[in-house]
Amino acid sequence: MNILSFDIEEWYFEKFLYGDRKEMYPVYMGYLDRILDMLDREGDKATFFCVGEMAKHFPDVIRKIDTRGHEIGCHSNTHTWLNKLTEEQMYADTRDSLASIEDAIGRKVISYRAPAFSIGESNKYAFEVLAECGIECDASVYPASRDFGGFSSFGAKEPCIIKIGNKSIKEFPICLTTAFGRGFAYSGGGYFRLLPLWFVKKVLSSADYGMCYFHIEDLMYRKYKMHDREFFENYYKIPGTFKNRFVRMIKGSIGTKGAFNEMEQLVSSFEFVNLEKADQLINWNETKVIDLKGNI
């Protein structure tokens, strides 16, 4: 089973963080139209995880995706990483984001992805927050270590059920491959841009479960500028050293040339479903249960 997803946040970043450059909005829309047209040609449906503040300020973007028949999921309200929020702040963030998205499309949202896969050991309570806010399916777990966290002790690398307190939620972790004894993602984001397409296809072909995820900015050929220290520290909540900012600049730029065409080739080579359809296809009575009770 291969799941296709997109994280939609560019309009929000542009308006609130990048200077509200009016010329960029039609550029983002052009890429979104190309994605939607590609999915129509292939007959595939994807889940689009959308930032709540974007739904509030750019509802037509969310409605366009919805009217083309794709699932709309939630990607937080302001793209603040969940491990930077208190439990109370996460409740407010999740409630606000769901209200804005549901107001834009006129229906309940039940799928969620945390910004930067920012649920881990330090904030397991996030699953209970999501369940209490009506989320049924989550795609936030990166089940290995990574530069900004990860959840290496999670205990599953395939769809499973998380129990926490008296709540439960269906989890669709990011899929990993292994090299040099370390697990790493390969099917989305900067990992997809860094790795050769033949390698991604080979690993995806050999796996029973795959989760592909893309951002519009992953697919745009661009040279990523280094953030100034103030912006970097305010957003990433880590020291804005030259090294940290340089590494982030390189990760944002590498492999963007030709990335859209490679994404198209990948999608045309496999059958994909969205999270909503995957939920229907899985026999949840036979999946692993991860019980986090007592480990919060």
C-alpha positions as protocol buffer text, in pm:
chain_id: "A"
residue {
  index: 1
  type: MET
  ca { x: 0 y: 0 z: 0 }
}
residue {
  index: 2
  type: ASN
  ca { x: 141 y: 338 z: -106 }
}
residue {
  index: 3
  type: ILE
  ca { x: -1 y: 660 z: 37 }
}
residue {
  index: 4
  type: LEU
  ca { x: 45 y: 997 z: -129 }
}
residue {
  index: 5
  type: SER
  ca { x: 38 y: 1321 z: 70 }
}
residue {
  index: 6
  type: PHE
  ca { x: 126 y: 1687 z: 35 }
}
residue {
  index: 7
  type: ASP
  ca { x: 187 y: 1943 z: 310 }
}
residue {
  index: 8
  type: ILE
  ca { x: 38 y: 2279 z: 207 }
}
residue {
  index: 9
  type: GLU
  ca { x: 190 y: 2574 z: 389 }
}
residue {
  index: 10
  type: GLU
  ca { x: 361 y: 2802 z: 135 }
}
residue {
  index: 11
  type: TRP
  ca { x: 91 y: 3071 z: 125 }
}
residue {
  index: 12
  type: TYR
  ca { x: 103 y: 3100 z: 504 }
}
residue {
  index: 13
  type: PHE
  ca { x: 483 y: 3129 z: 516 }
}
residue {
  index: 14
  type: GLU
  ca { x: 479 y: 3389 z: 241 }
}
residue {
  index: 15
  type: LYS
  ca { x: 220 y: 3609 z: 408 }
}
residue {
  index: 16
  type: PHE
  ca { x: 349 y: 3595 z: 763 }
}
residue {
  index: 17
  type: LEU
  ca { x: 720 y: 3514 z: 739 }
}
residue {
  index: 18
  type: TYR
  ca { x: 859 y: 3589 z: 393 }
}
residue {
  index: 19
  type: GLY
  ca { x: 733 y: 3941 z: 329 }
}
residue {
  index: 20
  type: ASP
  ca { x: 395 y: 3888 z: 160 }
}
residue {
  index: 21
  type: ARG
  ca { x: 543 y: 3909 z: -191 }
}
residue {
  index: 22
  type: LYS
  ca { x: 237 y: 3924 z: -416 }
}
residue {
  index: 23
  type: GLU
  ca { x: 423 y: 3779 z: -712 }
}
residue {
  index: 24
  type: MET
  ca { x: 481 y: 3451 z: -528 }
}
residue {
  index: 25
  type: TYR
  ca { x: 115 y: 3354 z: -482 }
}
residue {
  index: 26
  type: PRO
  ca { x: 52 y: 3281 z: -852 }
}
residue {
  index: 27
  type: VAL
  ca { x: 377 y: 3083 z: -859 }
}
residue {
  index: 28
  type: TYR
  ca { x: 256 y: 2859 z: -577 }
}
residue {
  index: 29
  type: MET
  ca { x: -86 y: 2827 z: -742 }
}
residue {
  index: 30
  type: GLY
  ca { x: 77 y: 2727 z: -1069 }
}
residue {
  index: 31
  type: TYR
  ca { x: 260 y: 2442 z: -897 }
}
residue {
  index: 32
  type: LEU
  ca { x: -56 y: 2336 z: -714 }
}
residue {
  index: 33
  type: ASP
  ca { x: -248 y: 2329 z: -1043 }
}
residue {
  index: 34
  type: ARG
  ca { x: 24 y: 2111 z: -1197 }
}
residue {
  index: 35
  type: ILE
  ca { x: -2 y: 1870 z: -903 }
}
residue {
  index: 36
  type: LEU
  ca { x: -381 y: 1851 z: -925 }
}
residue {
  index: 37
  type: ASP
  ca { x: -372 y: 1800 z: -1302 }
}
residue {
  index: 38
  type: MET
  ca { x: -113 y: 1524 z: -1263 }
}
residue {
  index: 39
  type: LEU
  ca { x: -330 y: 1345 z: -1008 }
}
residue {
  index: 40
  type: ASP
  ca { x: -629 y: 1371 z: -1242 }
}
residue {
  index: 41
  type: ARG
  ca { x: -425 y: 1213 z: -1523 }
}
residue {
  index: 42
  type: GLU
  ca { x: -305 y: 931 z: -1301 }
}
residue {
  index: 43
  type: GLY
  ca { x: -644 y: 876 z: -1139 }
}
residue {
  index: 44
  type: ASP
  ca { x: -488 y: 906 z: -792 }
}
residue {
  index: 45
  type: LYS
  ca { x: -618 y: 1075 z: -479 }
}
residue {
  index: 46
  type: ALA
  ca { x: -390 y: 1231 z: -218 }
}
residue {
  index: 47
  type: THR
  ca { x: -424 y: 1376 z: 129 }
}
residue {
  index: 48
  type: PHE
  ca { x: -333 y: 1745 z: 149 }
}
residue {
  index: 49
  type: PHE
  ca { x: -237 y: 1848 z: 503 }
}
residue {
  index: 50
  type: CYS
  ca { x: -312 y: 2221 z: 527 }
}
residue {
  index: 51
  type: VAL
  ca { x: -209 y: 2488 z: 777 }
}
residue {
  index: 52
  type: GLY
  ca { x: -508 y: 2637 z: 958 }
}
residue {
  index: 53
  type: GLU
  ca { x: -407 y: 3003 z: 925 }
}
residue {
  index: 54
  type: MET
  ca { x: -371 y: 2944 z: 553 }
}
residue {
  index: 55
  type: ALA
  ca { x: -728 y: 2818 z: 538 }
}
residue {
  index: 56
  type: LYS
  ca { x: -836 y: 3136 z: 715 }
}
residue {
  index: 57
  type: HIS
  ca { x: -652 y: 3376 z: 485 }
}
residue {
  index: 58
  type: PHE
  ca { x: -648 y: 3171 z: 162 }
}
residue {
  index: 59
  type: PRO
  ca { x: -964 y: 2957 z: 177 }
}
residue {
  index: 60
  type: ASP
  ca { x: -992 y: 2941 z: -203 }
}
residue {
  index: 61
  type: VAL
  ca { x: -670 y: 2737 z: -215 }
}
residue {
  index: 62
  type: ILE
  ca { x: -810 y: 2479 z: 26 }
}
residue {
  index: 63
  type: ARG
  ca { x: -1145 y: 2470 z: -156 }
}
residue {
  index: 64
  type: LYS
  ca { x: -974 y: 2415 z: -490 }
}
residue {
  index: 65
  type: ILE
  ca { x: -802 y: 2102 z: -356 }
}
residue {
  index: 66
  type: ASP
  ca { x: -1124 y: 1983 z: -194 }
}
residue {
  index: 67
  type: THR
  ca { x: -1336 y: 2029 z: -507 }
}
residue {
  index: 68
  type: ARG
  ca { x: -1088 y: 1816 z: -704 }
}
residue {
  index: 69
  type: GLY
  ca { x: -1179 y: 1524 z: -478 }
}
residue {
  index: 70
  type: HIS
  ca { x: -880 y: 1502 z: -246 }
}
residue {
  index: 71
  type: GLU
  ca { x: -880 y: 1458 z: 130 }
}
residue {
  index: 72
  type: ILE
  ca { x: -804 y: 1768 z: 335 }
}
residue {
  index: 73
  type: GLY
  ca { x: -607 y: 1707 z: 652 }
}
residue {
  index: 74
  type: CYS
  ca { x: -474 y: 1939 z: 923 }
}
residue {
  index: 75
  type: HIS
  ca { x: -109 y: 2051 z: 946 }
}
residue {
  index: 76
  type: SER
  ca { x: -141 y: 2261 z: 1266 }
}
residue {
  index: 77
  type: ASN
  ca { x: -252 y: 2622 z: 1283 }
}
residue {
  index: 78
  type: THR
  ca { x: 72 y: 2819 z: 1247 }
}
residue {
  index: 79
  type: HIS
  ca { x: 323 y: 2545 z: 1159 }
}
residue {
  index: 80
  type: THR
  ca { x: 483 y: 2576 z: 1501 }
}
residue {
  index: 81
  type: TRP
  ca { x: 652 y: 2250 z: 1591 }
}
residue {
  index: 82
  type: LEU
  ca { x: 449 y: 2067 z: 1853 }
}
residue {
  index: 83
  type: ASN
  ca { x: 753 y: 2000 z: 2072 }
}
residue {
  index: 84
  type: LYS
  ca { x: 782 y: 2379 z: 2109 }
}
residue {
  index: 85
  type: LEU
  ca { x: 426 y: 2409 z: 2246 }
}
residue {
  index: 86
  type: THR
  ca { x: 283 y: 2330 z: 2587 }
}
residue {
  index: 87
  type: GLU
  ca { x: -6 y: 2085 z: 2607 }
}
residue {
  index: 88
  type: GLU
  ca { x: -249 y: 2374 z: 2654 }
}
residue {
  index: 89
  type: GLN
  ca { x: -103 y: 2560 z: 2357 }
}
residue {
  index: 90
  type: MET
  ca { x: -135 y: 2252 z: 2141 }
}
residue {
  index: 91
  type: TYR
  ca { x: -503 y: 2218 z: 2233 }
}
residue {
  index: 92
  type: ALA
  ca { x: -563 y: 2576 z: 2124 }
}
residue {
  index: 93
  type: ASP
  ca { x: -354 y: 2538 z: 1809 }
}
residue {
  index: 94
  type: THR
  ca { x: -537 y: 2221 z: 1704 }
}
residue {
  index: 95
  type: ARG
  ca { x: -885 y: 2354 z: 1779 }
}
residue {
  index: 96
  type: ASP
  ca { x: -816 y: 2678 z: 1591 }
}
residue {
  index: 97
  type: SER
  ca { x: -671 y: 2502 z: 1287 }
}
residue {
  index: 98
  type: LEU
  ca { x: -955 y: 2254 z: 1260 }
}
residue {
  index: 99
  type: ALA
  ca { x: -1213 y: 2532 z: 1292 }
}
residue {
  index: 100
  type: SER
  ca { x: -1057 y: 2730 z: 1006 }
}
residue {
  index: 101
  type: ILE
  ca { x: -1015 y: 2433 z: 773 }
}
residue {
  index: 102
  type: GLU
  ca { x: -1360 y: 2292 z: 842 }
}
residue {
  index: 103
  type: ASP
  ca { x: -1512 y: 2634 z: 787 }
}
residue {
  index: 104
  type: ALA
  ca { x: -1338 y: 2653 z: 449 }
}
residue {
  index: 105
  type: ILE
  ca { x: -1454 y: 2314 z: 319 }
}
residue {
  index: 106
  type: GLY
  ca { x: -1775 y: 2261 z: 516 }
}
residue {
  index: 107
  type: ARG
  ca { x: -1692 y: 1919 z: 655 }
}
residue {
  index: 108
  type: LYS
  ca { x: -1514 y: 1751 z: 944 }
}
residue {
  index: 109
  type: VAL
  ca { x: -1137 y: 1693 z: 924 }
}
residue {
  index: 110
  type: ILE
  ca { x: -1010 y: 1367 z: 1074 }
}
residue {
  index: 111
  type: SER
  ca { x: -648 y: 1341 z: 950 }
}
residue {
  index: 112
  type: TYR
  ca { x: -344 y: 1522 z: 1087 }
}
residue {
  index: 113
  type: ARG
  ca { x: 30 y: 1565 z: 1034 }
}
residue {
  index: 114
  type: ALA
  ca { x: 250 y: 1756 z: 1277 }
}
residue {
  index: 115
  type: PRO
  ca { x: 491 y: 2014 z: 1135 }
}
residue {
  index: 116
  type: ALA
  ca { x: 835 y: 1853 z: 1094 }
}
residue {
  index: 117
  type: PHE
  ca { x: 700 y: 1526 z: 1242 }
}
residue {
  index: 118
  type: SER
  ca { x: 737 y: 1696 z: 1582 }
}
residue {
  index: 119
  type: ILE
  ca { x: 577 y: 1434 z: 1806 }
}
residue {
  index: 120
  type: GLY
  ca { x: 826 y: 1231 z: 2006 }
}
residue {
  index: 121
  type: GLU
  ca { x: 928 y: 1114 z: 2350 }
}
residue {
  index: 122
  type: SER
  ca { x: 890 y: 1458 z: 2507 }
}
residue {
  index: 123
  type: ASN
  ca { x: 531 y: 1523 z: 2396 }
}
residue {
  index: 124
  type: LYS
  ca { x: 349 y: 1190 z: 2365 }
}
residue {
  index: 125
  type: TYR
  ca { x: 44 y: 1362 z: 2509 }
}
residue {
  index: 126
  type: ALA
  ca { x: -2 y: 1509 z: 2160 }
}
residue {
  index: 127
  type: PHE
  ca { x: -179 y: 1192 z: 2050 }
}
residue {
  index: 128
  type: GLU
  ca { x: -435 y: 1232 z: 2327 }
}
residue {
  index: 129
  type: VAL
  ca { x: -483 y: 1598 z: 2234 }
}
residue {
  index: 130
  type: LEU
  ca { x: -543 y: 1502 z: 1870 }
}
residue {
  index: 131
  type: ALA
  ca { x: -789 y: 1227 z: 1961 }
}
residue {
  index: 132
  type: GLU
  ca { x: -983 y: 1459 z: 2192 }
}
residue {
  index: 133
  type: CYS
  ca { x: -1005 y: 1713 z: 1910 }
}
residue {
  index: 134
  type: GLY
  ca { x: -1162 y: 1452 z: 1680 }
}
residue {
  index: 135
  type: ILE
  ca { x: -859 y: 1340 z: 1482 }
}
residue {
  index: 136
  type: GLU
  ca { x: -883 y: 972 z: 1387 }
}
residue {
  index: 137
  type: CYS
  ca { x: -578 y: 923 z: 1163 }
}
residue {
  index: 138
  type: ASP
  ca { x: -233 y: 1069 z: 1225 }
}
residue {
  index: 139
  type: ALA
  ca { x: 80 y: 1075 z: 1006 }
}
residue {
  index: 140
  type: SER
  ca { x: 325 y: 1250 z: 1238 }
}
residue {
  index: 141
  type: VAL
  ca { x: 563 y: 981 z: 1359 }
}
residue {
  index: 142
  type: TYR
  ca { x: 917 y: 964 z: 1224 }
}
residue {
  index: 143
  type: PRO
  ca { x: 1021 y: 633 z: 1385 }
}
residue {
  index: 144
  type: ALA
  ca { x: 1396 y: 705 z: 1400 }
}
residue {
  index: 145
  type: SER
  ca { x: 1630 y: 979 z: 1515 }
}
residue {
  index: 146
  type: ARG
  ca { x: 1660 y: 1293 z: 1301 }
}
residue {
  index: 147
  type: ASP
  ca { x: 1811 y: 1637 z: 1327 }
}
residue {
  index: 148
  type: PHE
  ca { x: 1507 y: 1786 z: 1502 }
}
residue {
  index: 149
  type: GLY
  ca { x: 1399 y: 1491 z: 1711 }
}
residue {
  index: 150
  type: GLY
  ca { x: 1219 y: 1190 z: 1572 }
}
residue {
  index: 151
  type: PHE
  ca { x: 1059 y: 910 z: 1772 }
}
residue {
  index: 152
  type: SER
  ca { x: 1316 y: 630 z: 1764 }
}
residue {
  index: 153
  type: SER
  ca { x: 1152 y: 433 z: 2048 }
}
residue {
  index: 154
  type: PHE
  ca { x: 806 y: 434 z: 1891 }
}
residue {
  index: 155
  type: GLY
  ca { x: 801 y: 61 z: 1822 }
}
residue {
  index: 156
  type: ALA
  ca { x: 634 y: 39 z: 1480 }
}
residue {
  index: 157
  type: LYS
  ca { x: 724 y: 133 z: 1124 }
}
residue {
  index: 158
  type: GLU
  ca { x: 392 y: 47 z: 967 }
}
residue {
  index: 159
  type: PRO
  ca { x: 29 y: 149 z: 1029 }
}
residue {
  index: 160
  type: CYS
  ca { x: -72 y: 76 z: 1387 }
}
residue {
  index: 161
  type: ILE
  ca { x: -309 y: 185 z: 1663 }
}
residue {
  index: 162
  type: ILE
  ca { x: -186 y: 413 z: 1940 }
}
residue {
  index: 163
  type: LYS
  ca { x: -354 y: 388 z: 2279 }
}
residue {
  index: 164
  type: ILE
  ca { x: -293 y: 668 z: 2526 }
}
residue {
  index: 165
  type: GLY
  ca { x: -506 y: 723 z: 2834 }
}
residue {
  index: 166
  type: ASN
  ca { x: -860 y: 632 z: 2736 }
}
residue {
  index: 167
  type: LYS
  ca { x: -808 y: 747 z: 2377 }
}
residue {
  index: 168
  type: SER
  ca { x: -684 y: 576 z: 2063 }
}
residue {
  index: 169
  type: ILE
  ca { x: -572 y: 700 z: 1724 }
}
residue {
  index: 170
  type: LYS
  ca { x: -464 y: 529 z: 1401 }
}
residue {
  index: 171
  type: GLU
  ca { x: -103 y: 606 z: 1313 }
}
residue {
  index: 172
  type: PHE
  ca { x: 60 y: 605 z: 969 }
}
residue {
  index: 173
  type: PRO
  ca { x: 434 y: 650 z: 1035 }
}
residue {
  index: 174
  type: ILE
  ca { x: 679 y: 783 z: 780 }
}
residue {
  index: 175
  type: CYS
  ca { x: 837 y: 488 z: 602 }
}
residue {
  index: 176
  type: LEU
  ca { x: 1210 y: 431 z: 640 }
}
residue {
  index: 177
  type: THR
  ca { x: 1495 y: 243 z: 483 }
}
residue {
  index: 178
  type: THR
  ca { x: 1824 y: 149 z: 648 }
}
residue {
  index: 179
  type: ALA
  ca { x: 2183 y: 225 z: 559 }
}
residue {
  index: 180
  type: PHE
  ca { x: 2495 y: 196 z: 775 }
}
residue {
  index: 181
  type: GLY
  ca { x: 2279 y: 76 z: 1062 }
}
residue {
  index: 182
  type: ARG
  ca { x: 2060 y: 384 z: 1069 }
}
residue {
  index: 183
  type: GLY
  ca { x: 1700 y: 430 z: 960 }
}
residue {
  index: 184
  type: PHE
  ca { x: 1614 y: 726 z: 740 }
}
residue {
  index: 185
  type: ALA
  ca { x: 1324 y: 845 z: 528 }
}
residue {
  index: 186
  type: TYR
  ca { x: 1354 y: 831 z: 151 }
}
residue {
  index: 187
  type: SER
  ca { x: 1013 y: 909 z: 3 }
}
residue {
  index: 188
  type: GLY
  ca { x: 957 y: 1279 z: 62 }
}
residue {
  index: 189
  type: GLY
  ca { x: 1086 y: 1621 z: 156 }
}
residue {
  index: 190
  type: GLY
  ca { x: 1459 y: 1681 z: 138 }
}
residue {
  index: 191
  type: TYR
  ca { x: 1526 y: 1308 z: 146 }
}
residue {
  index: 192
  type: PHE
  ca { x: 1350 y: 1264 z: -188 }
}
residue {
  index: 193
  type: ARG
  ca { x: 1545 y: 1554 z: -340 }
}
residue {
  index: 194
  type: LEU
  ca { x: 1876 y: 1419 z: -213 }
}
residue {
  index: 195
  type: LEU
  ca { x: 1837 y: 1056 z: -321 }
}
residue {
  index: 196
  type: PRO
  ca { x: 1839 y: 930 z: -683 }
}
residue {
  index: 197
  type: LEU
  ca { x: 1498 y: 842 z: -822 }
}
residue {
  index: 198
  type: TRP
  ca { x: 1601 y: 486 z: -907 }
}
residue {
  index: 199
  type: PHE
  ca { x: 1684 y: 428 z: -539 }
}
residue {
  index: 200
  type: VAL
  ca { x: 1349 y: 564 z: -418 }
}
residue {
  index: 201
  type: LYS
  ca { x: 1165 y: 345 z: -669 }
}
residue {
  index: 202
  type: LYS
  ca { x: 1365 y: 38 z: -570 }
}
residue {
  index: 203
  type: VAL
  ca { x: 1296 y: 76 z: -198 }
}
residue {
  index: 204
  type: LEU
  ca { x: 930 y: 160 z: -250 }
}
residue {
  index: 205
  type: SER
  ca { x: 888 y: -143 z: -479 }
}
residue {
  index: 206
  type: SER
  ca { x: 1025 y: -377 z: -214 }
}
residue {
  index: 207
  type: ALA
  ca { x: 812 y: -242 z: 71 }
}
residue {
  index: 208
  type: ASP
  ca { x: 461 y: -344 z: 175 }
}
residue {
  index: 209
  type: TYR
  ca { x: 393 y: 8 z: 303 }
}
residue {
  index: 210
  type: GLY
  ca { x: 500 y: 343 z: 168 }
}
residue {
  index: 211
  type: MET
  ca { x: 420 y: 701 z: 266 }
}
residue {
  index: 212
  type: CYS
  ca { x: 525 y: 972 z: 20 }
}
residue {
  index: 213
  type: TYR
  ca { x: 506 y: 1335 z: 126 }
}
residue {
  index: 214
  type: PHE
  ca { x: 589 y: 1653 z: -62 }
}
residue {
  index: 215
  type: HIS
  ca { x: 579 y: 2029 z: -18 }
}
residue {
  index: 216
  type: ILE
  ca { x: 537 y: 2267 z: -309 }
}
residue {
  index: 217
  type: GLU
  ca { x: 870 y: 2424 z: -212 }
}
residue {
  index: 218
  type: ASP
  ca { x: 1032 y: 2079 z: -242 }
}
residue {
  index: 219
  type: LEU
  ca { x: 934 y: 2077 z: -607 }
}
residue {
  index: 220
  type: MET
  ca { x: 1034 y: 2434 z: -703 }
}
residue {
  index: 221
  type: TYR
  ca { x: 1378 y: 2495 z: -847 }
}
residue {
  index: 222
  type: ARG
  ca { x: 1525 y: 2766 z: -628 }
}
residue {
  index: 223
  type: LYS
  ca { x: 1831 y: 2876 z: -439 }
}
residue {
  index: 224
  type: TYR
  ca { x: 1738 y: 2892 z: -74 }
}
residue {
  index: 225
  type: LYS
  ca { x: 1873 y: 3202 z: 101 }
}
residue {
  index: 226
  type: MET
  ca { x: 2031 y: 3182 z: 443 }
}
residue {
  index: 227
  type: HIS
  ca { x: 1799 y: 3306 z: 717 }
}
residue {
  index: 228
  type: ASP
  ca { x: 1916 y: 3588 z: 938 }
}
residue {
  index: 229
  type: ARG
  ca { x: 1985 y: 3495 z: 1298 }
}
residue {
  index: 230
  type: GLU
  ca { x: 1673 y: 3659 z: 1444 }
}
residue {
  index: 231
  type: PHE
  ca { x: 1433 y: 3484 z: 1206 }
}
residue {
  index: 232
  type: PHE
  ca { x: 1609 y: 3149 z: 1246 }
}
residue {
  index: 233
  type: GLU
  ca { x: 1603 y: 3156 z: 1626 }
}
residue {
  index: 234
  type: ASN
  ca { x: 1244 y: 3280 z: 1644 }
}
residue {
  index: 235
  type: TYR
  ca { x: 1118 y: 3006 z: 1413 }
}
residue {
  index: 236
  type: TYR
  ca { x: 1339 y: 2705 z: 1482 }
}
residue {
  index: 237
  type: LYS
  ca { x: 1391 y: 2778 z: 1854 }
}
residue {
  index: 238
  type: ILE
  ca { x: 1757 y: 2675 z: 1836 }
}
residue {
  index: 239
  type: PRO
  ca { x: 2077 y: 2883 z: 1828 }
}
residue {
  index: 240
  type: GLY
  ca { x: 2115 y: 3072 z: 1502 }
}
residue {
  index: 241
  type: THR
  ca { x: 2481 y: 2988 z: 1455 }
}
residue {
  index: 242
  type: PHE
  ca { x: 2635 y: 3020 z: 1111 }
}
residue {
  index: 243
  type: LYS
  ca { x: 2662 y: 2640 z: 1093 }
}
residue {
  index: 244
  type: ASN
  ca { x: 2293 y: 2581 z: 1179 }
}
residue {
  index: 245
  type: ARG
  ca { x: 2175 y: 2842 z: 930 }
}
residue {
  index: 246
  type: PHE
  ca { x: 2411 y: 2719 z: 658 }
}
residue {
  index: 247
  type: VAL
  ca { x: 2300 y: 2357 z: 697 }
}
residue {
  index: 248
  type: ARG
  ca { x: 1934 y: 2464 z: 680 }
}
residue {
  index: 249
  type: MET
  ca { x: 2006 y: 2664 z: 363 }
}
residue {
  index: 250
  type: ILE
  ca { x: 2176 y: 2368 z: 193 }
}
residue {
  index: 251
  type: LYS
  ca { x: 1898 y: 2129 z: 292 }
}
residue {
  index: 252
  type: GLY
  ca { x: 1639 y: 2367 z: 150 }
}
residue {
  index: 253
  type: SER
  ca { x: 1816 y: 2404 z: -184 }
}
residue {
  index: 254
  type: ILE
  ca { x: 1970 y: 2069 z: -269 }
}
residue {
  index: 255
  type: GLY
  ca { x: 1805 y: 1867 z: -541 }
}
residue {
  index: 256
  type: THR
  ca { x: 1530 y: 2113 z: -631 }
}
residue {
  index: 257
  type: LYS
  ca { x: 1627 y: 2118 z: -999 }
}
residue {
  index: 258
  type: GLY
  ca { x: 1419 y: 1849 z: -1169 }
}
residue {
  index: 259
  type: ALA
  ca { x: 1240 y: 1754 z: -846 }
}
residue {
  index: 260
  type: PHE
  ca { x: 891 y: 1811 z: -988 }
}
residue {
  index: 261
  type: ASN
  ca { x: 958 y: 1588 z: -1290 }
}
residue {
  index: 262
  type: GLU
  ca { x: 1097 y: 1316 z: -1065 }
}
residue {
  index: 263
  type: MET
  ca { x: 791 y: 1338 z: -842 }
}
residue {
  index: 264
  type: GLU
  ca { x: 572 y: 1298 z: -1151 }
}
residue {
  index: 265
  type: GLN
  ca { x: 771 y: 992 z: -1259 }
}
residue {
  index: 266
  type: LEU
  ca { x: 738 y: 839 z: -915 }
}
residue {
  index: 267
  type: VAL
  ca { x: 362 y: 894 z: -901 }
}
residue {
  index: 268
  type: SER
  ca { x: 315 y: 748 z: -1250 }
}
residue {
  index: 269
  type: SER
  ca { x: 516 y: 437 z: -1155 }
}
residue {
  index: 270
  type: PHE
  ca { x: 304 y: 328 z: -857 }
}
residue {
  index: 271
  type: GLU
  ca { x: -56 y: 311 z: -746 }
}
residue {
  index: 272
  type: PHE
  ca { x: -132 y: 553 z: -465 }
}
residue {
  index: 273
  type: VAL
  ca { x: -421 y: 613 z: -227 }
}
residue {
  index: 274
  type: ASN
  ca { x: -487 y: 887 z: 24 }
}
residue {
  index: 275
  type: LEU
  ca { x: -502 y: 841 z: 401 }
}
residue {
  index: 276
  type: GLU
  ca { x: -881 y: 818 z: 397 }
}
residue {
  index: 277
  type: LYS
  ca { x: -876 y: 524 z: 153 }
}
residue {
  index: 278
  type: ALA
  ca { x: -587 y: 355 z: 331 }
}
residue {
  index: 279
  type: ASP
  ca { x: -785 y: 367 z: 654 }
}
residue {
  index: 280
  type: GLN
  ca { x: -1068 y: 182 z: 480 }
}
residue {
  index: 281
  type: LEU
  ca { x: -838 y: -82 z: 329 }
}
residue {
  index: 282
  type: ILE
  ca { x: -652 y: -176 z: 648 }
}
residue {
  index: 283
  type: ASN
  ca { x: -785 y: -446 z: 879 }
}
residue {
  index: 284
  type: TRP
  ca { x: -715 y: -264 z: 1204 }
}
residue {
  index: 285
  type: ASN
  ca { x: -795 y: -573 z: 1411 }
}
residue {
  index: 286
  type: GLU
  ca { x: -472 y: -725 z: 1279 }
}
residue {
  index: 287
  type: THR
  ca { x: -240 y: -428 z: 1328 }
}
residue {
  index: 288
  type: LYS
  ca { x: 3 y: -367 z: 1610 }
}
residue {
  index: 289
  type: VAL
  ca { x: -115 y: -171 z: 1913 }
}
residue {
  index: 290
  type: ILE
  ca { x: 127 y: 78 z: 2071 }
}
residue {
  index: 291
  type: ASP
  ca { x: 20 y: 144 z: 2429 }
}
residue {
  index: 292
  type: LEU
  ca { x: 166 y: 469 z: 2559 }
}
residue {
  index: 293
  type: LYS
  ca { x: -32 y: 467 z: 2884 }
}
residue {
  index: 294
  type: GLY
  ca { x: 189 y: 545 z: 3179 }
}
residue {
  index: 295
  type: ASN
  ca { x: 471 y: 668 z: 2955 }
}
residue {
  index: 296
  type: ILE
  ca { x: 362 y: 1031 z: 2923 }
}
